Amino acid sequence: MRLFILIALILFPLLAPADCARLEPARGVPAAPEQTWALATLNLWRLRDDYKNSERDDPVSSVLLKARVTAVAEFIVEGLKAPHILALQEVENQAVLDRLVDRLAQRGYRYRSVLREGNDPSGMDVAVMYRLPVKIGAVSTLFTDQRFHGQALYSRPPLLLALEAPLAGKLVVVHWRSARDLKKAWVHEKRQTQAALLANWVTAQASPVIIAGDFNTTWGAGRFSASYERFEQSGLLNLWSFLPEKERYSFRHRCRPQALDHIWVSPGLKPSVSKVAVSRGNAGRYGSLYGSQGVAPISDHDALVVYFGH
């Protein structure tokens, strides 16, 4: 038994997650200048409530929920300078989102919010928060009825919003299937099907389109990039191209930088893009994230932000 304990004490520090080495210092993004408005995309790392909603749900304590909501609101205000639109992934339900909206109101920022429940077994959904001068019209989801091998094609159906101001167009928030078990043929096929379906939808649109979220794919990474390459055929412009190559990442997989989070726009919107920025301080800080349970930092993803001129 003593030998077992000794071995465990030696191995546990090696197996426990740790922050990556040589990370960039934490930094926020600039505030939107006058006559511009900002849109950010951010995965919130399973922002869930304190109630067990399903068999696969893993609720947090009420104390942790309050701490996480406070920390996320602080990051939105201080780190992201309260962008006018937030495209969010991994929010459990409207009740959690409402708590975040209320906390932001206490900080002086009055957001409205949109969330539609999907099919994710763990209850994670995509959502949007927005504030003036942004105005949103109709809200719906895409591909809700699409099936794949007898199940929903999208566990988290893309959220579609009609933008009415400051520009007229369509905003879609996505969270594609992860690359877990990517060597399995059906996983690769599902990711390709999601990409193809959304790309075909884009090419059929007459109005400007903005698509933001966690795509779980990137360029130049072999089989992992197949869904990225398929969606690229939609003809949209990927806004990572506005940043230097060394800055083009929002996540670290085994400490290697990857751009999993993307904002794509119709080519006609390019003249309206005044700046693109990415925050630092989340990605690669595994030990800090797990140790604080999502309080410091608040996610394993950095945020990507685009600034549009009116």
C-alpha positions in Angstrom: 0.0 0.0 0.0 2.8 2.4 0.9 4.5 1.7 -2.4 1.2 2.4 -4.2 0.8 5.7 -2.4 4.4 6.6 -3.2 3.9 5.9 -6.9 0.6 7.9 -7.0 2.3 10.9 -5.4 5.0 10.7 -8.0 2.7 10.2 -11.0 -0.2 12.5 -10.1 1.7 15.8 -10.8 2.8 14.4 -14.1 -0.8 13.3 -15.1 -2.6 16.4 -13.8 -3.2 19.1 -16.3 -0.9 22.1 -16.2 -0.6 25.4 -17.9 1.4 25.4 -21.2 4.9 26.9 -21.1 5.8 30.2 -22.7 2.2 31.5 -23.0 1.6 35.1 -24.0 0.5 37.3 -21.1 -3.2 37.8 -20.7 -4.5 40.7 -22.6 -7.9 42.1 -23.6 -9.0 43.6 -26.9 -9.6 47.3 -27.7 -12.9 49.0 -27.1 -14.9 49.7 -30.3 -14.1 53.3 -31.4 -16.8 55.8 -32.2 -18.8 54.9 -35.3 -17.9 51.3 -35.0 -19.5 48.2 -33.4 -18.0 45.0 -32.3 -18.9 41.3 -32.6 -17.1 38.6 -30.6 -17.3 34.8 -30.5 -16.4 32.9 -27.4 -16.8 29.3 -26.2 -17.7 29.5 -22.4 -16.5 26.1 -21.4 -19.7 24.4 -20.2 -21.4 27.3 -18.5 -24.0 25.3 -16.6 -26.4 25.7 -13.7 -26.8 24.1 -10.3 -29.7 21.9 -11.2 -29.5 18.4 -12.7 -31.5 18.7 -15.9 -30.7 15.4 -17.4 -29.0 12.1 -16.8 -25.7 13.3 -18.4 -25.9 16.7 -16.8 -23.2 17.5 -14.2 -24.5 20.5 -12.2 -22.2 22.9 -10.3 -22.7 24.2 -6.8 -24.7 27.4 -6.3 -21.5 29.1 -5.0 -19.5 28.1 -8.1 -22.4 29.2 -10.5 -22.4 32.7 -9.0 -18.6 32.9 -9.1 -18.5 31.7 -12.8 -21.2 34.2 -13.9 -19.4 37.0 -12.1 -16.1 36.0 -13.7 -17.6 35.7 -17.2 -19.3 39.1 -16.9 -16.0 40.6 -15.7 -14.2 39.2 -18.7 -16.8 40.5 -21.1 -16.6 44.0 -19.6 -12.9 44.3 -18.9 -11.4 41.8 -21.4 -13.7 42.3 -24.3 -14.9 45.8 -23.6 -18.5 44.8 -23.8 -18.9 44.0 -27.6 -22.2 44.8 -29.1 -22.8 41.2 -30.2 -21.6 38.1 -28.4 -21.8 34.8 -30.2 -21.6 32.2 -27.4 -21.1 28.5 -27.3 -21.5 26.0 -24.4 -24.3 27.8 -22.5 -26.6 25.3 -20.8 -30.0 27.2 -20.9 -31.8 30.5 -20.9 -31.8 30.7 -17.1 -28.0 30.7 -17.0 -27.9 33.2 -19.8 -30.4 35.4 -17.9 -28.1 35.4 -14.9 -25.2 36.6 -17.0 -27.4 39.3 -18.6 -28.4 40.5 -15.1 -24.8 40.6 -13.9 -23.8 42.6 -16.9 -26.7 45.0 -16.3 -25.3 45.6 -12.8 -22.1 46.6 -14.6 -24.0 49.1 -16.7 -24.4 47.1 -19.9 -27.9 46.2 -20.9 -27.9 43.2 -23.2 -30.7 41.2 -24.7 -30.3 37.5 -25.2 -31.3 34.6 -27.5 -31.0 30.9 -26.9 -32.7 27.9 -28.5 -32.5 24.5 -26.9 -30.8 21.9 -29.1 -30.2 18.1 -28.9 -26.9 18.0 -27.0 -26.9 15.1 -24.5 -25.1 17.3 -21.9 -27.4 20.2 -22.5 -25.0 22.7 -24.1 -26.4 25.2 -26.5 -25.3 28.2 -28.7 -26.6 31.7 -27.8 -26.4 35.3 -28.6 -26.3 38.4 -26.5 -26.6 41.9 -28.0 -27.0 45.5 -27.1 -27.7 48.8 -28.9 -27.2 49.9 -31.6 -27.7 46.3 -32.7 -31.3 45.4 -33.6 -32.4 41.8 -34.2 -35.5 40.6 -36.0 -36.6 37.1 -36.6 -34.8 34.2 -34.7 -34.7 30.6 -35.8 -32.5 27.5 -36.0 -31.1 25.9 -39.1 -31.2 22.1 -40.0 -33.1 21.2 -36.8 -34.8 18.3 -38.6 -31.7 17.0 -40.5 -30.9 13.4 -39.5 -27.6 11.5 -39.6 -27.6 7.8 -39.0 -30.9 8.0 -37.2 -29.9 10.9 -34.9 -29.9 14.7 -35.2 -27.2 15.9 -37.5 -26.6 18.9 -35.3 -26.6 18.4 -31.5 -26.4 22.2 -31.3 -28.3 23.5 -34.3 -26.9 26.7 -35.8 -28.8 29.8 -34.4 -30.0 32.1 -37.2 -30.7 35.8 -36.5 -31.9 38.5 -38.8 -29.7 41.6 -38.3 -31.7 44.8 -38.8 -29.1 47.3 -37.6 -26.4 48.5 -37.8 -26.4 46.5 -41.0 -29.0 44.4 -42.7 -28.0 40.8 -43.0 -28.0 37.4 -41.4 -26.0 36.2 -38.4 -25.4 32.5 -37.8 -23.8 31.1 -34.6 -22.4 27.6 -34.8 -20.8 24.9 -32.7 -19.8 22.0 -34.9 -19.2 18.4 -33.9 -15.8 17.9 -32.1 -13.0 15.9 -33.6 -13.2 13.3 -30.8 -12.9 9.8 -32.5 -12.1 11.5 -35.8 -10.5 8.2 -37.1 -14.0 6.7 -37.1 -15.5 7.0 -40.5 -18.9 8.2 -39.2 -17.4 11.1 -37.3 -15.5 12.3 -40.3 -18.7 11.9 -42.4 -20.8 13.8 -39.9 -18.4 16.7 -39.7 -18.2 16.9 -43.5 -22.0 16.8 -43.8 -22.4 19.7 -41.3 -19.9 21.7 -43.3 -21.4 21.0 -46.7 -25.0 21.7 -45.5 -24.0 25.1 -44.1 -21.8 26.0 -47.1 -24.7 25.2 -49.5 -27.0 27.3 -47.4 -24.6 30.2 -47.5 -24.3 30.1 -51.3 -28.1 30.3 -51.6 -28.3 33.6 -49.6 -28.9 36.9 -51.3 -28.3 39.2 -48.2 -24.9 39.6 -46.4 -24.0 36.8 -44.1 -21.9 36.6 -40.9 -21.1 33.2 -39.5 -19.3 33.0 -36.1 -18.6 30.3 -33.5 -16.6 27.2 -32.6 -16.1 25.2 -35.8 -13.8 22.6 -34.2 -11.7 22.7 -37.4 -8.9 24.7 -38.9 -6.6 25.0 -41.9 -3.5 22.9 -42.6 -4.2 20.0 -40.2 -4.9 17.0 -42.4 -8.1 15.1 -41.8 -9.0 17.6 -39.0 -9.1 20.3 -41.7 -11.5 18.5 -44.1 -14.6 20.2 -42.8 -12.8 23.6 -42.8 -11.8 23.1 -46.5 -15.4 22.1 -47.4 -16.9 25.1 -45.7 -14.3 27.4 -47.3 -16.0 26.6 -50.6 -18.9 28.7 -49.5 -17.0 31.7 -50.7 -17.0 33.6 -47.4 -14.0 35.5 -46.1 -12.3 34.2 -42.9 -11.4 37.2 -40.7 -8.3 35.5 -39.3 -6.7 36.8 -42.5 -6.7 40.3 -41.0 -4.3 39.2 -38.3 -0.6 38.3 -38.4 0.0 34.6 -38.8 1.5 34.2 -35.3 -1.7 35.6 -33.9 -4.1 33.2 -35.7 -5.2 30.9 -32.9 -7.9 30.8 -30.3 -7.1 27.4 -28.7 -4.2 25.2 -27.7 -4.4 21.4 -28.3 -1.7 19.8 -26.3 -0.2 23.3 -26.1 0.0 23.7 -29.9 -2.0 26.7 -31.1 -5.0 26.2 -33.3 -7.7 28.4 -34.7 -10.9 26.6 -33.8 -13.1 29.7 -33.5 -13.8 31.6 -36.7 -15.8 34.6 -38.0 -16.7 34.4 -41.7 -18.3 37.2 -43.6 -19.7 37.8 -47.1 -16.9 39.3 -49.3 -19.1 42.4 -49.7 -18.7 43.2 -46.0 -15.0 43.4 -46.2 -14.9 47.2 -46.7 -16.9 47.5 -43.4 -14.4 45.6 -41.4 -12.2 48.1 -39.6 -10.2 45.8 -37.3 -9.9 42.2 -36.0 -8.5 41.3 -32.6 -8.0 38.3 -30.4 -7.8 38.1 -26.6 -5.2 36.2 -24.7 -5.3 34.6 -21.3 -7.6 31.6 -21.6 -6.2 29.2 -24.2 -3.4 26.8 -22.9 -4.1 27.5 -19.2 -5.4 24.0 -18.5 -4.2 23.8 -14.9 -5.6 27.2 -13.9 -8.9 26.5 -15.7 -9.5 23.1 -14.1 -8.2 24.2 -10.7 -10.5 27.2 -10.6 -13.4 25.3 -12.2 -13.7 28.0 -14.9 -13.3 31.1 -12.7 -9.8 32.1 -13.6 -9.6 31.8 -16.6 -13.2 31.5 -17.6 -12.7 29.3 -20.7 -10.2 27.2 -22.6 -10.8 29.4 -25.7 -9.6 32.9 -26.4 -12.2 35.3 -28.0 -12.1 36.5 -31.6 -13.5 40.0 -32.2 -14.3 41.9 -35.3 -15.0 45.7 -35.5 -17.4 47.0 -38.2 -17.9 50.5 -39.3 -21.5 51.8 -39.3 
